[in-house]
Amino acid sequence: MIREDVKLNIGCGPTGLDGWLNFDWGVLPLFSKAPALRRLVIAMGLLSASYDTRWPKIKLVDIRRRFPLEDESVKFIYCSHVLEHFERWEALAILRECRRCLRQGGVMRVVVPDIRKLFSNYQSWVAAGQARAGRDFCRLWWGFDKDIAPGSVLGKLARRFVRDHAWNYDCEELDLLVKEAGFSKMTVCDCHQGALPDLDRLDIDGHKSHSIYVEIL
């Protein structure tokens, strides 16, 4: 019997795709299931209007825990700009769970900010005389506008929706992490290129300048 080619996107956010099993967790995924409440929160200024979009069908799963999936049941796993939001030991546990679910011959794609690209961007900005290069670097490093103080009670509440970067990676550190998780091989790829389907829609162009793309098996 041929098993279905299950495609799993963990930490998908609003960019998950129909036809994939989309896992996410937290306030924003909850809002995806309540459009009227989401619009109210946006009207109150707690969320950017960019979040008022059609979300894919999402299964609420805390990926720090065991996935509701059988061993070796998934052919493709996509994980973009997720692991850096967790402590390293949490990211290791997440990857080990992915390894458990990935079937023989399956492939996982991981996209995270790349320390080398971050510093290269900063050096290029400085060389070009760009104003506030240090600020822009810090915003990329932490993943949000960390320098802007909440100006109101609503602003302070909105800050609670932000999950900053807990750990960042270069190629060597990422390779070490995936090997510790039980994967045997890591291949560096380009944006929109690799073994997974739908990369033309999954990979976000805005991440290309500061991210590393790898596929692991």
C-alpha positions in Angstrom: 0.0 0.0 0.0 1.4 3.4 -1.0 1.3 5.9 1.8 0.1 9.5 1.2 3.0 11.9 0.8 2.3 14.0 3.9 3.8 17.5 3.7 4.3 19.2 7.1 4.9 22.9 7.7 5.8 23.7 11.3 5.4 27.2 12.7 3.7 28.1 9.4 2.1 31.4 10.3 -0.2 33.0 7.7 2.0 31.8 4.9 1.1 28.1 5.2 -0.3 26.5 2.2 -3.4 24.4 1.5 -2.4 20.9 0.7 0.1 20.9 3.6 -0.4 19.9 7.2 0.2 23.3 8.9 1.2 23.3 12.6 1.3 26.5 14.6 0.7 27.7 18.2 0.0 30.9 20.0 -2.2 33.9 19.9 -1.9 34.6 16.2 -2.9 31.1 15.1 -5.8 31.3 17.5 -6.9 34.5 15.8 -6.7 32.7 12.4 -9.7 30.7 13.5 -11.7 33.8 14.6 -11.6 36.4 11.8 -14.0 38.8 13.5 -11.9 38.8 16.7 -8.7 39.3 14.6 -10.1 42.3 12.9 -11.1 43.8 16.2 -7.6 43.4 17.6 -6.2 45.0 14.5 -8.6 47.9 14.8 -7.4 48.4 18.4 -3.8 48.7 17.1 -2.6 45.5 18.8 -1.8 43.8 15.5 -0.5 45.1 12.1 -3.2 45.3 9.4 -0.9 42.9 7.4 -2.3 40.1 9.6 -5.8 40.6 8.2 -5.3 38.0 5.6 -6.7 34.6 4.8 -4.9 32.0 6.8 -4.6 28.4 5.7 -6.2 25.6 7.6 -4.0 25.3 10.8 -3.8 22.6 13.4 -2.9 24.1 16.8 0.2 22.2 17.9 2.8 23.2 20.3 5.9 22.0 18.5 7.9 21.9 21.7 5.9 18.8 22.6 5.4 15.5 20.8 3.8 15.9 17.4 0.4 14.1 16.9 2.0 12.0 14.1 3.2 8.5 13.8 6.8 7.5 13.4 8.1 7.9 9.8 4.8 9.2 8.6 5.9 12.4 6.8 7.7 12.8 3.5 8.5 16.5 3.5 8.9 19.0 6.4 9.3 22.7 6.0 10.5 25.0 8.8 11.2 28.6 8.0 12.2 31.3 10.5 11.0 29.2 13.4 14.0 27.6 15.2 15.7 31.0 16.0 12.7 31.9 18.2 13.5 29.0 20.5 16.4 28.3 22.9 18.9 26.0 21.3 17.9 23.0 23.4 14.3 23.6 22.4 15.3 23.8 18.8 17.2 20.5 19.2 14.1 18.8 20.7 12.0 20.1 17.8 14.4 18.7 15.2 14.5 15.4 17.0 10.7 15.2 16.8 10.9 16.0 13.1 13.5 13.3 12.6 11.1 10.8 14.3 8.3 11.7 12.0 10.3 11.9 8.8 10.1 8.7 6.8 13.0 7.0 5.0 13.9 9.0 1.9 12.1 12.1 3.2 13.6 15.6 3.3 13.3 18.5 5.8 14.0 22.1 4.8 15.2 24.6 7.4 15.5 28.3 6.9 17.0 30.5 9.6 18.8 33.9 9.8 22.4 33.5 8.8 24.9 35.2 11.1 27.4 35.6 8.2 24.8 37.3 6.0 23.7 39.5 8.9 27.2 40.8 9.5 27.9 41.1 5.7 24.7 43.2 5.3 25.8 45.4 8.2 29.3 45.9 6.7 27.7 46.7 3.3 25.4 49.3 4.9 28.3 51.0 6.7 30.4 51.0 3.5 27.5 52.6 1.6 27.0 55.3 4.3 23.6 54.0 5.2 22.1 55.9 8.2 21.3 53.9 11.3 23.1 50.7 10.0 23.5 49.6 13.6 19.8 49.9 14.4 18.8 48.0 11.2 21.3 45.3 12.1 19.8 44.9 15.6 16.3 44.8 14.3 17.3 41.9 12.0 19.2 40.2 14.8 16.3 40.3 17.3 13.6 39.9 14.7 11.6 43.0 15.4 11.8 46.7 16.2 13.2 46.1 19.6 14.3 49.7 20.0 10.8 51.2 19.9 9.3 51.7 23.4 5.6 50.8 23.7 3.8 54.2 23.9 0.6 53.1 25.5 -1.1 50.3 27.4 -2.2 48.9 24.1 1.3 49.1 22.8 2.6 47.2 25.8 -0.1 44.6 25.2 0.9 44.4 21.5 4.5 43.7 22.5 3.4 40.5 24.2 2.5 39.1 20.7 6.1 39.5 19.6 8.5 36.5 20.0 12.1 37.7 19.5 15.1 35.6 18.5 16.5 33.4 21.2 19.4 32.0 19.2 21.0 32.6 15.8 23.0 30.3 13.5 25.8 30.2 11.0 26.3 27.2 8.7 28.6 25.3 11.2 26.3 25.7 14.2 23.2 24.7 12.2 25.1 21.6 10.9 26.1 20.6 14.4 22.5 21.1 15.6 20.9 18.9 12.9 23.6 16.2 13.4 22.8 16.1 17.1 19.2 15.7 16.3 20.0 12.5 14.3 20.0 13.7 10.7 22.9 12.4 8.7 23.4 15.0 5.9 22.8 18.8 5.5 22.9 20.5 2.1 23.0 24.3 1.6 20.5 25.5 -1.0 19.3 28.7 -2.6 16.0 30.4 -2.1 13.2 28.7 -4.1 15.6 25.8 -5.0 15.6 22.3 -3.4 13.8 18.9 -3.2 10.6 20.1 -1.5 7.5 20.9 -3.6 6.0 24.4 -3.6 9.2 26.2 -2.8 8.2 29.0 -5.2 5.4 29.8 -2.7 6.9 28.7 0.6 10.2 30.5 0.5 9.7 34.2 1.2 11.8 36.6 -1.0 12.1 39.1 1.8 14.1 36.5 3.8 16.7 35.8 1.1 19.2 38.6 1.9 19.8 37.4 5.5 18.9 33.7 5.6 20.5 30.3 5.1 18.5 27.6 3.4 19.4 23.9 4.0 17.8 20.6 3.4 18.5 17.7 5.8 17.9 14.0 5.7 
